[in-house]
Amino acid sequence: MSGADSILPTTEQELIARIRVGEEWAFDLMMKQYQIQLYQYAVHFVHSPDLAADAVQDVFVSIWERRSHLTITGSLQAYLFRAVRNTSIAIHKSELSRSHREGSLASQLPTSSEDTVIESIEWNEFSVSVRRAIDELPDRGREVFILVRDHGLSYSEVADTLGVSLSTVKTQMARSMNTLVKKLSRFF
């Protein structure tokens, strides 16, 4: 942090205001607070550590470059997750398009390495099991889970979207997570 008289922002809007005026420490604080979560979220879309890191970095660079005009209404966290989601999808599409243009069949096929084949099979099995476990959740729990995890909405945004209380969203999310942990425990 620069300067002893700097005060940590107490709300997301204060943090955004500090970033907007170019206070690097505020930007660094935002990055440290969200970087790991955003990276893990991006991996879900691009299935590549390098591309996930690129997606998160692109979002942060874009925010810094546009900081003086930055307008975020609502949750900073929801904004960041939506931005990473959109950037990840764009990167993934770009990679698929580039791969297709190059006609590189080899880049689309798994390598002959036994470890890679086993990892691919395990990943596919895990992915199918996760999707099946989510599909088997009760309707309301599944809806809450998908809005939070797949769409990056905050609990309060989900409550507003579904017209239910915040405590209902928290309860449904907790039940869904407990169910998924039990159903997927063999993978951990």
Secondary structure, 3 states (H helix, E strand, C coil): CCCCCCCCCCCHHHHHHHHHCCCHHHHHHHHHHHHHHHHHHHHHHHCCHHHHHHHHHHHHHHHHHCHHHCCCCCCHHHHHHHHHHHHHHHHHHHHHHHHHHHCCHHHHCCCCCHHHHHHHHHHHHHHHHHHHHHHCCCHHHHHHHHHHHHCCCCHHHHHHHHCCCHHHHHHHHHHHHHHHHHHCHHHC
